[in-house]
Amino acid sequence: MSLQADPVTATAHARRLTSLTERLSDRLANETLAFAERRPGDVVASLPQTQELTNQYRRESAQLRAAPGMISAAPEAERSALIKATQAFEAILAKHARAVEAARVISEGLVRTIAAEVTAARALGTGYGASGQAYQGDGRAITLNRSA
Protein backbone atom coordinates (compact mmCIF):
# COMPACT_ATOMS: atom_id res chain seq x y z
CA MET A 1 0.00 0.00 0.00
CA SER A 2 1.36 3.42 -0.95
CA LEU A 3 1.12 6.13 1.66
CA GLN A 4 1.18 9.74 0.54
CA ALA A 5 2.58 12.23 3.01
CA ASP A 6 1.48 15.81 3.32
CA PRO A 7 3.65 18.33 1.40
CA VAL A 8 5.57 19.47 4.52
CA THR A 9 6.43 15.92 5.60
CA ALA A 10 7.19 14.87 2.01
CA THR A 11 9.51 17.85 1.59
CA ALA A 12 11.28 17.01 4.84
CA HIS A 13 11.77 13.38 3.71
CA ALA A 14 13.08 14.46 0.31
CA ARG A 15 15.48 16.99 1.82
CA ARG A 16 16.76 14.53 4.41
CA LEU A 17 17.43 11.86 1.79
CA THR A 18 19.02 14.40 -0.58
CA SER A 19 21.32 15.65 2.18
CA LEU A 20 22.25 12.12 3.20
CA THR A 21 22.95 11.17 -0.43
CA GLU A 22 25.15 14.24 -0.92
CA ARG A 23 27.08 13.60 2.31
CA LEU A 24 27.69 9.98 1.36
CA SER A 25 28.72 11.04 -2.15
CA ASP A 26 31.22 13.53 -0.71
CA ARG A 27 32.67 10.90 1.60
CA LEU A 28 33.04 8.35 -1.21
CA ALA A 29 34.61 10.99 -3.48
CA ASN A 30 37.15 11.78 -0.75
CA GLU A 31 37.90 8.09 -0.27
CA THR A 32 38.36 7.64 -4.02
CA LEU A 33 40.80 10.54 -4.01
CA ALA A 34 42.66 9.02 -1.05
CA PHE A 35 43.05 5.75 -2.97
CA ALA A 36 44.26 7.65 -6.05
CA GLU A 37 46.80 9.52 -3.91
CA ARG A 38 47.93 6.26 -2.28
CA ARG A 39 46.59 7.16 1.15
CA PRO A 40 44.54 4.06 2.02
CA GLY A 41 45.12 4.71 5.73
CA ASP A 42 42.87 7.76 5.45
CA VAL A 43 40.09 5.53 4.15
CA VAL A 44 40.57 3.03 6.97
CA ALA A 45 40.49 5.81 9.56
CA SER A 46 37.16 7.14 8.28
CA LEU A 47 35.56 3.74 7.67
CA PRO A 48 33.23 3.79 10.72
CA GLN A 49 31.71 7.10 9.62
CA THR A 50 31.31 5.83 6.05
CA GLN A 51 29.63 2.66 7.30
CA GLU A 52 27.23 4.67 9.46
CA LEU A 53 26.26 6.93 6.54
CA THR A 54 25.87 3.88 4.31
CA ASN A 55 23.58 2.21 6.83
CA GLN A 56 21.47 5.38 7.15
CA TYR A 57 21.24 5.63 3.37
CA ARG A 58 20.23 1.98 3.09
CA ARG A 59 17.47 2.42 5.72
CA GLU A 60 16.14 5.62 4.15
CA SER A 61 16.20 4.11 0.66
CA ALA A 62 14.39 0.99 1.86
CA GLN A 63 11.68 3.12 3.47
CA LEU A 64 11.24 5.08 0.25
CA ARG A 65 11.05 1.90 -1.86
CA ALA A 66 8.46 0.48 0.54
CA ALA A 67 6.38 3.67 0.48
CA PRO A 68 7.16 5.74 -2.63
CA GLY A 69 4.34 8.10 -1.75
CA MET A 70 6.47 9.44 1.11
CA ILE A 71 7.93 12.11 -1.15
CA SER A 72 5.32 12.32 -3.92
CA ALA A 73 3.75 15.41 -2.33
CA ALA A 74 7.11 17.22 -2.17
CA PRO A 75 7.61 20.08 -4.62
CA GLU A 76 9.06 19.15 -8.00
CA ALA A 77 12.28 21.02 -7.19
CA GLU A 78 12.88 18.84 -4.11
CA ARG A 79 12.21 15.62 -6.00
CA SER A 80 14.47 16.77 -8.86
CA ALA A 81 17.25 17.61 -6.39
CA LEU A 82 16.96 14.09 -4.96
CA ILE A 83 17.11 12.54 -8.42
CA LYS A 84 20.15 14.65 -9.33
CA ALA A 85 21.91 13.76 -6.04
CA THR A 86 21.15 10.07 -6.61
CA GLN A 87 22.55 10.14 -10.14
CA ALA A 88 25.73 11.83 -8.91
CA PHE A 89 25.96 9.29 -6.08
CA GLU A 90 25.72 6.38 -8.52
CA ALA A 91 28.52 7.84 -10.67
CA ILE A 92 30.75 8.38 -7.63
CA LEU A 93 29.91 4.92 -6.32
CA ALA A 94 31.08 3.37 -9.61
CA LYS A 95 34.41 5.27 -9.42
CA HIS A 96 34.80 4.28 -5.77
CA ALA A 97 34.19 0.62 -6.60
CA ARG A 98 36.91 0.73 -9.27
CA ALA A 99 39.34 2.34 -6.79
CA VAL A 100 38.60 -0.27 -4.12
CA GLU A 101 39.05 -3.08 -6.66
CA ALA A 102 42.37 -1.61 -7.80
CA ALA A 103 43.56 -1.37 -4.20
CA ARG A 104 42.55 -5.01 -3.63
CA VAL A 105 44.44 -6.17 -6.73
CA ILE A 106 47.55 -4.23 -5.70
CA SER A 107 47.37 -5.59 -2.17
CA GLU A 108 47.01 -9.18 -3.37
CA GLY A 109 49.93 -8.65 -5.76
CA LEU A 110 52.09 -7.46 -2.89
CA VAL A 111 51.17 -10.49 -0.79
CA ARG A 112 51.97 -12.85 -3.69
CA THR A 113 55.32 -11.12 -4.27
CA ILE A 114 56.25 -11.35 -0.60
CA ALA A 115 55.19 -15.01 -0.49
CA ALA A 116 57.33 -15.74 -3.58
CA GLU A 117 60.32 -13.99 -1.99
CA VAL A 118 59.93 -15.98 1.23
CA THR A 119 59.60 -19.20 -0.74
CA ALA A 120 62.69 -18.38 -2.79
CA ALA A 121 64.67 -17.55 0.35
CA ARG A 122 63.63 -20.84 1.97
CA ALA A 123 64.62 -22.76 -1.16
CA LEU A 124 68.21 -21.59 -0.81
CA GLY A 125 68.75 -23.37 2.48
CA THR A 126 66.82 -26.59 1.95
CA GLY A 127 69.70 -28.74 0.73
CA TYR A 128 70.32 -30.99 -2.25
CA GLY A 129 68.78 -34.20 -3.45
CA ALA A 130 70.46 -37.38 -4.73
CA SER A 131 70.63 -35.90 -8.23
CA GLY A 132 72.64 -32.91 -7.04
CA GLN A 133 69.74 -30.52 -7.67
CA ALA A 134 68.60 -28.16 -4.90
CA TYR A 135 65.27 -29.00 -3.32
CA GLN A 136 62.49 -26.56 -4.06
CA GLY A 137 61.24 -24.66 -1.02
CA ASP A 138 57.86 -25.28 0.51
CA GLY A 139 55.72 -22.12 0.53
CA ARG A 140 52.83 -23.59 2.45
CA ALA A 141 53.56 -21.45 5.50
CA ILE A 142 52.22 -18.39 3.69
CA THR A 143 48.80 -18.56 2.14
CA LEU A 144 46.63 -16.16 0.19
CA ASN A 145 42.93 -15.98 0.90
CA ARG A 146 41.39 -15.71 -2.54
CA SER A 147 37.81 -15.82 -1.30
CA ALA A 148 37.72 -12.16 -0.21
C-alpha positions in Angstrom: 0.0 0.0 0.0 1.4 3.4 -1.0 1.1 6.1 1.7 1.2 9.7 0.5 2.6 12.2 3.0 1.5 15.8 3.3 3.7 18.3 1.4 5.6 19.5 4.5 6.4 15.9 5.6 7.2 14.9 2.0 9.5 17.9 1.6 11.3 17.0 4.8 11.8 13.4 3.7 13.1 14.5 0.3 15.5 17.0 1.8 16.8 14.5 4.4 17.4 11.9 1.8 19.0 14.4 -0.6 21.3 15.7 2.2 22.2 12.1 3.2 22.9 11.2 -0.4 25.1 14.2 -0.9 27.1 13.6 2.3 27.7 10.0 1.4 28.7 11.0 -2.2 31.2 13.5 -0.7 32.7 10.9 1.6 33.0 8.4 -1.2 34.6 11.0 -3.5 37.1 11.8 -0.7 37.9 8.1 -0.3 38.4 7.6 -4.0 40.8 10.5 -4.0 42.7 9.0 -1.1 43.0 5.8 -3.0 44.3 7.6 -6.0 46.8 9.5 -3.9 47.9 6.3 -2.3 46.6 7.2 1.1 44.5 4.1 2.0 45.1 4.7 5.7 42.9 7.8 5.4 40.1 5.5 4.1 40.6 3.0 7.0 40.5 5.8 9.6 37.2 7.1 8.3 35.6 3.7 7.7 33.2 3.8 10.7 31.7 7.1 9.6 31.3 5.8 6.1 29.6 2.7 7.3 27.2 4.7 9.5 26.3 6.9 6.5 25.9 3.9 4.3 23.6 2.2 6.8 21.5 5.4 7.1 21.2 5.6 3.4 20.2 2.0 3.1 17.5 2.4 5.7 16.1 5.6 4.2 16.2 4.1 0.7 14.4 1.0 1.9 11.7 3.1 3.5 11.2 5.1 0.2 11.0 1.9 -1.9 8.5 0.5 0.5 6.4 3.7 0.5 7.2 5.7 -2.6 4.3 8.1 -1.7 6.5 9.4 1.1 7.9 12.1 -1.1 5.3 12.3 -3.9 3.8 15.4 -2.3 7.1 17.2 -2.2 7.6 20.1 -4.6 9.1 19.1 -8.0 12.3 21.0 -7.2 12.9 18.8 -4.1 12.2 15.6 -6.0 14.5 16.8 -8.9 17.2 17.6 -6.4 17.0 14.1 -5.0 17.1 12.5 -8.4 20.2 14.6 -9.3 21.9 13.8 -6.0 21.1 10.1 -6.6 22.5 10.1 -10.1 25.7 11.8 -8.9 26.0 9.3 -6.1 25.7 6.4 -8.5 28.5 7.8 -10.7 30.8 8.4 -7.6 29.9 4.9 -6.3 31.1 3.4 -9.6 34.4 5.3 -9.4 34.8 4.3 -5.8 34.2 0.6 -6.6 36.9 0.7 -9.3 39.3 2.3 -6.8 38.6 -0.3 -4.1 39.1 -3.1 -6.7 42.4 -1.6 -7.8 43.6 -1.4 -4.2 42.6 -5.0 -3.6 44.4 -6.2 -6.7 47.5 -4.2 -5.7 47.4 -5.6 -2.2 47.0 -9.2 -3.4 49.9 -8.6 -5.8 52.1 -7.5 -2.9 51.2 -10.5 -0.8 52.0 -12.8 -3.7 55.3 -11.1 -4.3 56.2 -11.4 -0.6 55.2 -15.0 -0.5 57.3 -15.7 -3.6 60.3 -14.0 -2.0 59.9 -16.0 1.2 59.6 -19.2 -0.7 62.7 -18.4 -2.8 64.7 -17.6 0.3 63.6 -20.8 2.0 64.6 -22.8 -1.2 68.2 -21.6 -0.8 68.7 -23.4 2.5 66.8 -26.6 1.9 69.7 -28.7 0.7 70.3 -31.0 -2.3 68.8 -34.2 -3.5 70.5 -37.4 -4.7 70.6 -35.9 -8.2 72.6 -32.9 -7.0 69.7 -30.5 -7.7 68.6 -28.2 -4.9 65.3 -29.0 -3.3 62.5 -26.6 -4.1 61.2 -24.7 -1.0 57.9 -25.3 0.5 55.7 -22.1 0.5 52.8 -23.6 2.5 53.6 -21.5 5.5 52.2 -18.4 3.7 48.8 -18.6 2.1 46.6 -16.2 0.2 42.9 -16.0 0.9 41.4 -15.7 -2.5 37.8 -15.8 -1.3 37.7 -12.2 -0.2 
